[in-house]
Amino acid sequence: MTNAGERQQPIPTNPWLNHPLNRNPNPVEEASFVEYLRWMRILREKPNDTSERGKKLATQIDLVNNGEVIQLLDKLQEISNYDSRLKTLTDRTRRLATVSFEATASWRVRVGGMRGPASMLLPAFDALGMPSIPSSTLKGVAREMARRDRNVTDDEIREIFGDIEPTACMGKVIFLDAYPLPFPEIDEDSPDEVSGLVPDMANSIWTWDGDNPQYKTNPNVFLSLRKVTFVVGLRVHNSQNLEILNRVQQWLIKGLNQGVGSRVNSGYGVLDVKTQAEQEKPKKRKSILSVKFKLQGQLVHGRQGFKNWAKNSEGTGWKPPGEAKSEIRPPAFRSMLRYWFRTLALGVLEADIVKEWELKIFGGIDPTATLGMFQLELPDGKIIRNNAQDDEEEFGLATGSLILYQSQVVREMQPEEQTALTNLLASLTWLTFHLGGVGQGARRPCYSRQERRNSRPPFWRGSTVKLMSESPENKYWNCPRQLDQFQSLFRSRLNSFYTNLSRLTQLSFDYTQPRTATRTGDWAEAVDSNCRIICVQGDFSHDKPPALALLHQKARIGNGYDSELCGSIRMRSPIWIARIGDRFDVITIFGVDNPIRKAYFDSLMQREYPIKEYQEIWQGRF
C-alpha cells in the first residue's frame, strides 16, 4: 500500500524489447543483435518530473537504467544464433587465404568497437553485425612484432607491410578479417558455461585523483567474445612472396600469443594458435611464477543475469533485476596485486613516485597507454560451485592456476632489473593473498551466516584464497604450522618486497621506518606508520574465525556495525582480515591512531576471547 500522494512506479517497459508499435517482436535468430543494439537509440521524456531541472531535461535523452540493460543482454543470449553466418564467413576465409590457421581465446577478447545504448561498449563487427578481429588490427599486431625483430630493418618492414609515407606503397601480404567459428555448445552442468558473444563488466574501483588514490565503484557493461576460436587468413597474389608470407605468419602468431585488442594488461586477448607445422609454433613466453589457487566464499562476479522485476521493500519502486554470475576473472586477481603494491609502496615512497611505478609495472591508459611488465593469466580457472543460495548449501568454490608472464617490456631490461622484478612479484603475490581475498567480500575471510535468525543470501560471506605449489620441490608457498614461524615467514616476504622494490626503482628508503601517508578521509590506505599487521590464533565463535568474531563483537551497534571498524555501503572498511591455512588470521588495521580502531587492536594484543595467541608483524615499523 502507498499513500494517496505517492506515485507507484510502473514496472519498467524496456523500449528495446517492448516497442509500442510491436509488443511481440519475433526476430530471426540469425539477425545480428549487435547491429540491433547499434541502431536502437531511443529518446524518452520525463513528463512526471515537475522540478525546474526536470522541465529542462524533459526533452533530453534519458538512457535506460541498469536493470533494462541486464534484461536486454539476457535477451541477446536467448535469441541469438550466428552459427550459419559464422560458418559461411570462416569457410570463405579458408578459401580466400593462401594460408590459414585457428587461434583460440583462453579467456575473453575485446577488439575495437563503438558505443551502443546506455553507453554500452560493443565489440568490433562487420557491416552485417558479425563480431570479428578486423584485418587492420591483425596487420598492426604482425607489424609490431616485425618492428621488435632485430633482424629486420625499417625498410624491409615498409616493403612487406606497405606504407603511405614518404610515398605510398602496397604491402606484399593481404590480411583478412578473422571471424570466430560457430560458438561452442553451452555446458549446462558447468556453473561457468557461457561462451560466445556475452556480457562483460569492467569496474575500476581504485583511481588516482592527482597523487591521491580514490575509492569509487564505476561498473561499465560491455560485450566481449569469450572462449571462441577464430579463423585467421593471410593471402599473397604472387607465389614469389611465399617466404615473406611465412615470416609474416610467424610474427602474427607471436603477437596473437601475447595478446590482441584492448585490456591486454588485464588478461584479455591472449590467443592460443594451432598450426599444422610444429616449427610454426611460437616460443613459449617466459613465466615469472606459477601457483595453484583455491578460492572459497562469494567468488568473483563478472556479469549479471536477468531475474524478474520485483517490488522493493517499501513498495514504491522496483529492485534491480540482476543476479550476479560467478566467473574466474584475471582482472580481479591483477587488481588485488595492484592494490597491495600501491598500499605497501605508499608506506615508503611519495605518492607521485608510487603512481609512476605502478603504471610502469602494471600498465594502464592514463596518462598514456602503457604496456605493463607482466601479463596475468588463469588458464585453467574453473567454478566448482556457486555460492550457497539456501541455508543448507556450501560456500562458493573455484580453483585454477595463477601464472605471471614477462611482457615485451621486460626483455629490454637489464638482467639485475629482471631479477628484481621477478622477486618483487613473487613476494607481492604471496603477501596479497595472505593479507586478504579477491572478488566479493575480499576484506573478510569466508564465513557462514547460515545459523543467523532470518538469514538471507549470501549465506556465506567473504573470500579466502589458498595458494599451493605446483610441485613438492617448491616450498615457497607452503604455510608453517606454528604461529611464530608464520610471523617470521611473513616478515621475510615483506623484507623481500621492499628490498626488490628498492633495486627495481633504484631508490633508497628505510622500510623499517615508514613514512606517514596522506589520508583519504580520516585514514590512509597504506602500510605506513599508522598501520598495524598482526597474526592470531583462536577459536571459531558464531561460525566466524576468531579475529572476525572479535571485530563484530566490538563493532556491534544495534542491528548494524560501527563504520569506523567495518565500513558501510558507501565507505570501505579500514580493516582487512585473511584466513590462512585454517590455522591463523592475519589482521591489517589502517589508521590505528583512531581510538576505536586502536581499541580493537589492543583487544587482539590482550587476547580477548576468542583470541588465544598473537604475533605482531608490522607495528608501524619492523
N, C-alpha and C positions, 0 to 999 in steps of 0.2 A: 504494500500500500504506500502511496505517496500523498503528500499534502496537496490541497487543491491548487496552490500556486506553483507547484513544482511540475516540470515537464519531463515525462518519461522519455528517455532517448530511444528512438526506434532502433530495431536491430539493423546494423549496417547493411546497406544494399550496395554490393560491390559493382561499380559501373562497368568493370571489365567482364564480369560474369553474368550480370543481370541488367542488360541494357533495356531501357523502356520500350524500344522498338522490337525487341526479340528476347523475351523472358526465358526461352528454352532453346538456346543455340545448340546445334548439332554439327560441330565442325568435323571435317575429315581428319582422321587421326594422323595422317601423313603431313598435314599442313604444319608449317613451321611456327611453333609457339614463340620463338624468339622474334620472328618478323611481326607477329601479332603484338607482342609487347612493345616493339619499336614504335608502332604507329598509333597505338591506343593512348592518346593524350586527352584526358577529359577535364573540362573546366567545371567546377562545382561551386555554387554560391553558398553563402551563409545567411539565409533570409531571417533566421531567428535571432541573430546577434544584433541587438539594438544599440550597443555601445557606439561611441563616436569612432573608435578604432574599427569596430565591426562593420560600420557603414562604409568606411574607406576600403575595407578588404572585401566587401561583398561581391565585387566583380573581378577579384583576382583569383589566381589559381589556388585551389585548396587540394593539396595532394592527398592520396589515400593514406589511411593510418596503417600502423604495422600489422594489425590483425587482418586487414584486407590484403596486404601484400602476402602474408602467410597463406591465406586462402587461395590467392591467385597462383602461388608457386605449387601448392598442393594439387591444383587442377592441372598444372603443367605436367606433373609426373603421372597423373591419372590418365590423361588422354593422348599424350604424345607418343608417336611411334614413327621413328625415322628410318626403320630398317631397310625398306625398299629403296629409298632415295640414297642412303649411305652406301648400300651395296652397289648401286649404279655408279656413284661417284668414285668409289675406291677401285672398282673394276676398270673404269675409264683411266684412272691414274696408271694402273699397271699396263694398260695397252699403249698409252702415250709415252711412257717413260722408257728410256734406254736401260736404266737400272732403277729398281725399286726395292724397298725394304720396309719392315714393320718396326714401329717404335711404341713401346707400351709405357704408359704413365704409372709409376709406382704409387702415386697418390693422386694429387689434383694438378690440373693445368689451367692457367688462365692467360690468354693472349689477346692483346688489343681490346677492341670493343667500344661501346658507347653507353650513354645513359638511357634507361627506359623509364617507366612510370615510377613515381616516388623516388627519383634519382637512383633507381636500382641499376647497378653496373651489369651490362650484358657482355658476353664474350664476342670475339670476332666471328662474323658469319658472312656467308656469300650473299649474292643477290636474291636467292630463294630462301635465305634464313637458315642454311645449314651451318653448324659450327665447324670451324676449321682452323688450321695454322696457316696464315697467308704465306704465299711464296716469298714475299718481301722479307718476312720475319726469318724464314729458313735461310735465305741468301745472306741476311745480316749476321746470323749465327756462324755460318761457314766462313764468311769474310773475316769475322773477328778472330776465329781460330787460325786462319791463314796469317793474319797480322801478327799473331803471337808466335808463329813458327819462325824460328831464327834462320831457317834455311831458305826463306822466301823473301824476295825483295819487294819493295813497293811497286816497282814497275811490273813485276810478274803478277802481283795481286790485281793491278789495274787491267792488265791484259786478260786475265782469267775471268774476272767478275764484271768488267766494264766500268765506265765512269762517265761523268758529264763535264768534268773539269780536268785539265785546262781545255780539252776538246772532247766532244762526245765520242765514245767508242762502245761497241756492243761486246758483252761478255761471251764466253765460249760455252757456258753451261746454262741451260734453262731450268729454273726451279718451278715445280708445280705446287699448287695448293695441296696441303696434306689434310685429308679428311679422315675421321675415325671410322673404323669398321662398325657394323651394327652393334649396338650396345649389348653387353653381356646380360644373360638372364639373371633376374633377381633371385638370390638365395633366401627363401622365406624363413629358413631355420636360423639364419645368422642375424644377430642384433645390429650388425654393421653391414647391411646388404646392398646399400644404394650404390649404383654406378651409372655412368652416362652423363647427360646434361642435368645437373642437380643444383639445388640451392646451396649457398655457401654464406659465410659470415666472417667479417673482419671486425675486431674490436680493439682499438688502440687505447688501452686503459691508461697507460702512462705516457705522458708527453712532456716535453721541455717547454716551459714558459720563460724565455730568456735563459738564465742559468739556474732556474729552479724547477725541479721535477713536479709535475702536477698530476693528480689522480682524477680521472674523469672517464666514465664509460661512454663509448661512442660507437655503438654497433651499426654496421653497414651491411645490408643484404645485397648479395650479388649472385650470379650464376657462374659455375665453372664446370669443366669436364673432369670426371672422377673415374680413375682406373679404366681408361679406354686405351685402345690400340689404334695408332694412326698408320696409314699407308703413305710413305714418303717417296716421291718420284723425282728423278733427275733425267734430263734429256739433252742430247747433243745432235746436231744436224750432220756433223762431219765425223766419220769414223776415225779420222786422224787425231781427234781430240779425246779418244777413249782413255789415254793415260792421264790427261788432265782431269777427266771425269772421275777417275779413281781417286785422285788426290783430293778433289772437292768432296767426294763422298766421305773420305776419311775425316776431313775437317768437320763436316756436318755431323757425323756420328759422334765425334768427340765433343762437339758443342752441345748436342742434344743430351748427351750423357751427363753434362754438367748443369743443364737446366735452361729452359727457354720460356720466354714470356715474362710476366710480372710476378713479384713476390718470390723470386728465386731464393733470396736470403732466408725466407721462411719455410722452405721445403717444397714450394710449388715448382712444377715444370720439369722435374727430372724424368728423363725417358730412358728406358732400357731398350737397346737396339738389338734386333735379331737379324743376323745376316747369314748367308749360306756359307761364306768362306771364313774359316777360323782366323785367317790373317787380317780380316777386315775388322775384327772386334777391337774396340778401343782399349787402351791400357786401363787397368783398374785405378780409380782415384785413390790417393793415399789417405788412409784414415788416421785421425788423431786419437780417437778412442772408440771403443765399442763395449757396451754393457747391457745386460738384460735388465728389464724392469718389470715390476708388478705394481699396478695401480689399483687401489680399492677405495670405495666411497662414492661420491657423487659423480665422479668421472669428468670428462671434458665434453662440453656441449658445443657442437659446431653449427647446428641449424635447428629449426623448429618445424614440427609437423602441425597440420591444422586440426583443431578439435572444434566441435560445435560451439556456436556462440552461447554464452550463459550469462545470466544477470549477475551483477556484483552483489556483495553482501548488503548494501544499502538499498538495492532495487532501483537505483537511479541511472544505471548505465550497464555496460557490458564488459565482462572480463576479457583481457587479451586471450584470443583462442589458440595460442601457440602451446605446443607440447615439446619440451626440449628433447633432442635426439643426440645420443652419445656418439662420439667419433674419436679415433686416435688422431690427433692433430699436431704435426710438428710445430706450427707456430705457437701453440700453448707451451710446449716444453722450452722452445727457444725464448719465449717471453719471460719465463721464470729465470732462465740463466741470465738474461739481460737485466732483469730486476735486481737479482742478488749481486751481479757485477757492480751495478750502479750503487747499491746500498752499501756494499763493502768498501768500494773505492772512495765514496764521499767522506769516509771517516779519516782519510789520509791525504786526499788531493782536493784542490779547489774545484768548484762545480764546473767551471769552463773547461778545465783540463779533462775531467771525467766525461763531459759531454763530447769532447773531441775524440777521446779514445774509445768511447762506446760506439761512436759512428764508425771508426776505423775497424774495430773488431767485429761488430755485429752487422754493419752495413745499414743503409736506410736511404730515404729520398729527400731528407731535409738537412741542410740547405740545398744539396745537390745529390743526385743519385750516386750511391757509393756501394760497391760490392764489398761485403764483409770478408773476414779472413777465414771463415769456415761455413760449411753448409751442414745442417742438421737433418737427418732422416730417421724415420721409424719404419723400416722396410717391411717388417712382419707384425706390425701392431694389429691387435685383434681385441674386439669387445667380447669377453667371455659371457657376461650377462650384464644387463642394465640394472640400475639401482632399484631397490625394492619399491613396488607400487602398492603393496599392502603390508600389514604389520607382521606377516609370517615369512616374508621373503628375506633373502640375504642382501648384503651391500653390493653395489656395482663392482665389477672386476674386469680389468683389462691387462693384457700382457704384450710384450714385444721387446725389441732391441732398439737401443738408442745409439746412433752412430754419428760421430762428427767427422766430416771430411775436410781436408785442406781445400781452399779455393785457389784460383789462379793467383790471387794476391800474394799468397804465402811463398809461391815458387820464386818470387822476385826478392824475397827477404834473405838476409844473411843467416847462416846456419845457427848462430847463437840466438838470433831472434826467433827462429822457428822452434828451437828447443824451449825457449821461454814461453812461447805461445802454447805449445803442447802441454807443458807443466801447469801453466795458468788455467787452461780449460779443464784439465783433469781435476785439479783441486777445486775449481769453481763448480763443476758438475757434482762432485762429492758433497760440497758444502750446501749447494742448492737444495738437494733432496734429503739433507739431514737437518735443514732449517725449516722446511715446510713442504707442502704438497704441490699439486698442479691442478688447474681447472677449477671447477666449482668447489668452494669451501677450502681453498688452498691454505688458509691461515690456521686451520684447525685439523687435528688428526681425525681419521674416520671413527665415528662413534654412533651408537644406536639410540634412537628415540622411540623404540617400539613399546616400551613399558610406560610411557607417559600417558596420563589421562587425556582423552580426546586428541590423541596423537593423529597427525595427518602428514602426508608426504612433504618432504622427503623423510622416510623412516630411518634412513642412515644419512648422516651429515659428515662433512669434512673430506679430507683427502690424505691418504697415506701412500707413500712411494717406497718400495723396497728395491734396491739395486743389487744385482747378483753378477758375479764374474762369469764369463763365458767358458772359462777353463779352470780346473782345480789349481793350476800353477799360478794363476793370477790372484794374489791375495789382497790387491788394492781395495776391493770393495767389501771385503769381509768385515764383520762387526764384532768387536770384542764382547766378552760376556761379563766383564767386571766394569763397574761404573768409572773407577779411577783410570782404567786402561782406555776407556772410551774418551774420557776427558783429555788424556794425553794425545790420542789419535786426532781428536778434533782440533786441538791446538796446533798440531803439526801440519794439518791441512790449511789452517789459517796462515801459518808461517809460510807455507809453500805459495799460497795465493799472493801474499804481499811481496815476497821475495821476487817472484817471477813477474809480477806487475811492475816492480821497480826495474828489472832487467829489460823488459819489453819496451817500456816507455823511456828508459834511460833517465829516470827522475829519482832523486834521493828523497826519502822521507823516513821518519821513525814511526813504524806502525805500533810500537809499544807505548807511544804517547800520542794517541789520536787527537785530531782537531775536534772542534765543536761545529757541526754542520749548520747551515742556515735552516731555520724552521719553516715548515709549511703548516700554518695553524699554530698550535702550542707545542709541537714536537717535530723533530726531523726524522725522516725515514732513512736513517743512516746508522751504520755500526760505528758510532763516534763516542765521545767522552760521556754522553748521556744515555748510552745503550748498555744493556746487560744481557749476557747469554749464560744460561745455567742449565745443567742437565740433572735430572732427578730420577729416582726410583720410588715406587709406592704401589698402592692397591687401587684397583678399579673401584669407583663409587658411583652408583646410579648409572651403570653401563658406560661410564666415561673414564678415560685414562686419568691418572692421578692429578697431573698439572691442570688439565681442563676441568676436572671436578672441583678443584680448589678455586680456580678462576671463577667459575659460575657461582660457587658459594659466596665469594667475596663481592661479586658484581650484581647479585640478585637485588632488584628493586621492584617490588610488587610482582607483576606478571612479565617484567622485562629485565634487561641487564643495563648496567651503568655504561654509557657510551665511552667514558674515559678509559674503560678497560676493554670492552667488547665491540666498540664502534656501533654503528647504526646503519640503516638502509642507505643513508647518504654520506656516511663517514666511515672510512676504513678503520679497522681495529689496529691499535698500536702494539698489539701483542701477537706473536706467532707461536704456535705450539706444533711440534712434529713428534710423531711416534716412531721410535727406532727399534726395529727387530723384536717387537713385542716385549721389550725389556726396559727401555729408557724413554723419557720425554725430554726434548730439547725446547727450552723456552727462550724466545728473544723478546725483550721489552725495550721499546723505543721511548725516549723522553721520560726516563726514570726519575727526573727531578720533579715530576708531578707527584704530589703527596699520595694520591690514590694508587698510582702505579707503583710507587715506592713501597706502599704498604703491602701490595701483593708480592713484590719481590722479597720483602722481609719475611712474609709468611712462608715462602718457599725455603728460605735460609733457616728459618726456625723449625722446619719440618712439621708444620701443622698437618693434621690429618687431611688427606690420606698419604702425604709425603713421608717416606722413611729415610731416604738418603739423598744427598745432593753433592754436586761438584761444580764449582764455578769455572766457566770457560772464558768469559770476557766481562771484566768489571770496569769498563771504560779504558782498559789497557790490558796488557798481558801481565 
